[in-house]
Amino acid sequence: MSEMPAAHAAARELPPLVELTQLQQRGVDCVFCGITLVPGDVTDLGDQLADVFGTAVTWFPRAHPRCLGGVS
């Protein structure tokens, strides 16, 4: 799994949590394209905080490097 530099993390805004499937929220599917991720073709976007009905929750989005403008 590749690590994304903090400067690159701000390059693309994450979709709203409520618009994502459970698998995208859990980091199983790409947060941008929705396709299932495979080992070696993943960028961890870091822990994210979201307000869900007044409660702060942590979620763990991941993406394909190509969805972030990288090469995969």
N, C-alpha and C positions, 0 to 999 in steps of 0.2 A: 504494500500500500504506500502510495507516495504522500508526502506531506506538502501542503500548499503554504507558501509564505504568506504572512499576514497581509502584506501589501497587495498580493494577488486576490486575497479573499474579498476585498472590497470592490474588485473589478466587476463582479456580477452579483446583483442583488438576489437574495434567496426568495423563492415564491412564498406567499403567506402559508403558514402551517395548516390552516383550515382548508386549503385548496389541495392538499397533498393526500395521497393514499397512506394507509398505515405502514405499508412497506417502504414508501419514500420517507416517512417520518422516522422510521427505525434504521434507515441507512442500508436497507437491503436492495432497494431500487434507486436509480439515479434521481436526485431531487429535481432535475431539469427535464429529462426526456422520459423518465418512468421505466426505462429498460433495466432489467435485473443486472446487478453488478457482479463481476467475477474477480477473483483474486488476481492481483497484478495489473488491473485496469481500473483502479479506484483512486480518487482523491478525497481524503478526509477533510471536510470543511470545518471541523472543530465543533465543540459543544456550543449550542445556541440556546438562548433563553427566549421563551415566548409566554405571553399572558393568555391563559385559557380560562375563560369565565372567572377572571379575577384572581387566578392562581398562577404563580410563576412555575413553569415546567421547563425541563431541559430536554432538548432533542438533539439528534446526532446525524445531521445530513451528510451524505456522501454523493459524489458525482463522477461521471466519466471525465477523464482529462480533456477529451475532445469537446465536451459540452462547456468547458471553461476556456475554450480557444486553444487548447494544447493539442499535441499529437498523441495518438494512442496506438 
